[in-house]
Amino acid sequence: MVDSYRHKGMRKKLVDSISKRGITNEKILDAINKIPRHLFLDSSFVEYAYEDKPFPIGSGQTISQPYTVAFQTEILDVSKGFKVLEIGTGSGYQACVLEEIGAKVFSIERQRKLYHKTKDFLDNLGYNIKLFLGDGFKGVPGFAPYDRILITAAAPEIPKELLKQLKIGGKLVIPLGDGDVQTMLRLTKLPNGEIAEETFGAFRFVPMLKNKADD
């Protein structure tokens, strides 16, 4: 696993680009500057790893655009020590960003092949992220409640089970919509149990499939 001075220089340019687009959280920028994104991609994409673009990672999934990762993380508003549930592990890149900024990360992936590949990879990188294989709509109730929940795929609806697993005062970030474009929402669970909703613009994600955990 080579992380050369060239790779580090390319990461610095990527961080500068994301910063110019409005990301101001220094912990997030530092995390993106530290994590070797090229190692999360197939070797044929290494030359493009530090462009601000999503790329395929197999099993019909993608590693999200770095700006999108940074944006979702910023509006999630994570403090050190927070328990964060991520729905859609994918390559594990987003989970690593969350751990780098101090979160205790729990992540669920429905694709069995991708789950095993990412678990082995993150173990080799030295990240202490708890990974689960299963249906993201059901979450991981055994470790609930969570301070934050992050959905990294386009959800056709707000999963009720995930709202149950969110702490009072907790926040859930979700790209909502089953079309080509989703609306980024942040939901906050109020003391009376009701949900406050904020919107943060349009994004594109691969779909979150319901009632499915692949072999």
Helices and strands as residue ranges (DSSP letters): H 5-20, H 26-34, G 37-40, G 43-48, E 55-58, E 61-63, H 66-76, E 83-87, H 93-100, E 104-109, H 112-125, E 130-133, G 136-138, G 141-143, E 146-151, H 160-164, E 166-176, E 182-189, E 195-203
